[in-house]
């Protein structure tokens, strides 16, 4: 993959999808439908999916494309693919909370090498540069002109006073029990893949997820966090979280800054 070509394409498509999403978000009431797994989907999900899919297929016709809205047609595993969640955090979107994101990632041999995470309601844009380092772009988010870039990097965590981020919509007792094993200075809740980005920027040290996620939920945020020096590992054995699994389901996982004393 030519990363010098890939990164501008996924950045532009994420911004364009964000515009579509915000048109729905800021408009009158929108219809919320249920998918086969009872999760919500809106016209914003579908419009963003169509836009991103068309753009990626035009730019990279030979690369397998997996999206949340079309995953049923890709039941087989693949080692190299583009993977998209056009609107991660649909529950936050429906409730008109701002922490939903557009996510596009490129995975090769099980590793999310590049990715973009865009939170249009929060005006936050994170992505990996062609060299793999992670940045947050500051500015007006022109589709064709890159604004000011700020290199992001994980914190140097203090295990006696950790900053923890957890899911806003999927918080449960098991998560709280696991977090209680740490010495926590402060804890915040956030929706969608923004949690990975908060670890990437050093705004949090630890993000445990003891709940169901799919690869499109995590790949872009995982890429950004890796580019910032962080790690994402399986909860059960602390091995690196891999992509291209049958069915696209993730195990429970932990995202963290190196130096955090991980608990079992």
Protein Blocks (a to p, Z undefined) as FASTA:
>chain_A
ZZklmmmmmmmmmmmmmmmmmmmmmmccddddddfkopacdfklmmmmmmmmmmmmmmmm
mbccddfklmmmmmbccfbdcdddfbghklmmmnopabbcddddddeehiafbdcdddfk
nopacdddfkopacddedjhpaklccdddddddddddfklccddddfklgcfklmmmmmm
pccfbdcddehjklmmmmmnopafbdcddddddfklmmmmmmmmmmnopacddfklopac
dehiehhiacddddddehiacdZZ
